[in-house]
Amino acid sequence: MSIVDRNHVKISVRSDASDLMEKFEIEWAGENPLRWKQLACLHLYTDHGWTLERIGRAFGHPKGHVSRIVRLTADQLRERFAVNWDSDPEQILNSSTLPPQPDPEDS
């Protein structure tokens, strides 16, 4: 997997999408059934091309609710696992996973 830094330089990252999903499962969803449901909706929509309507039928929710779930879950994951670009670049590149951020729900 690769990312583009704020200077528009492409950087290869050692972890792949499955590593990132595993990190989300362990560090974000944990034992929380609601978060697992949110993560499943996001994953089906972004990685498997399911429509909001199809996800809604699978989980028993209207399309608008699924849309909010997908958007809010993506926002929460971005906030929680954001890379601190002010930290040492070598530390970011040599890390096999993204640095964890505090969970706003724990505050």
Secondary structure, DSSP 8 states (H G I E B T S, - for coil): -EEE-TTS-EEE-S--HHHHHHHIIIIIITT-HHHHHHHHHHHHHHHH---HHHHHHHHT--HHHHHHHHHHHHHHHHHHT---TTS-HHHHHH-SS------GGG-
